[in-house]
Amino acid sequence: MLLLCLEWGWLPISGLESIDHRNLSVLAGLVDHMHHVLLPILVGAVGGRTVVGRYMRGSALEVVRQDCVTAARARGLGEARVIWVHVLRSSLLPFVTLAGFWIPALIGGNVIPETVFVIPGLVQLFYWNVMARD
């Protein structure tokens, strides 16, 4: 935020749209909105990709050692086909199983980005409803 927003001025620092958003054309309004959400999307994507990447790597390394992958290579299949068809398909099963447990982490993990970027999102809605005892 310091570099991209304050120092260089490339991106807006907060909110989902500019003050004069209603006066813009449809295309300019869409560009303005995308300009505002670029940094929060990058923050959310980088944090989530590391966890998913490490888990998928561990799962794929475990599948590569299995006999079905060795048999596919012995049949003469290309390395790319072995990886994309056999390894990826088998390594996605544990990932899909644990994806259901990550939904609460996604909601809880958005507390800081929504607060820092002043985005009215679900986390703030949950917070205000809990505080109102709703």
C-alpha positions, 0 to 999 in steps of 0.5 A: 500500500505504501509503494503502490498507493501512497508513493507512486499513486498507481492505485487508490488506497481504499473503498470500492469506487471513486467519489465521482463514480456515479458520473462516469460512463458504464465502461469508465465505472467498470474500469474504476471499480476494477482499479479499486479492487485490484490490490485487495484481490492480489492480497487475498490471492497471494495468501491463499495460493501459498497454502494451496500450493504447498498442500497440492505439492505434498499430495502430488509427491505422494501420488508420484510414488504410487504404483499406478503412476509407475505402471502408466510410465511403463505403458509408454505414456508421455510424462506430461500425460502421466502428470496431468491425468494420473497424478493431478487427478489422484492428488485432487481427492484430498484437496477437495476433501479439505476444501470444505474446512477452508471456508471458515478460514476464508471468511476469517481471513478477510477480516484484515483486508476488509478493514485495511482497504475499507471494503464493505464485505461479509466479515464486517456485516457479520461483525456488526450483527454480532455486536448488535446481538442480531 
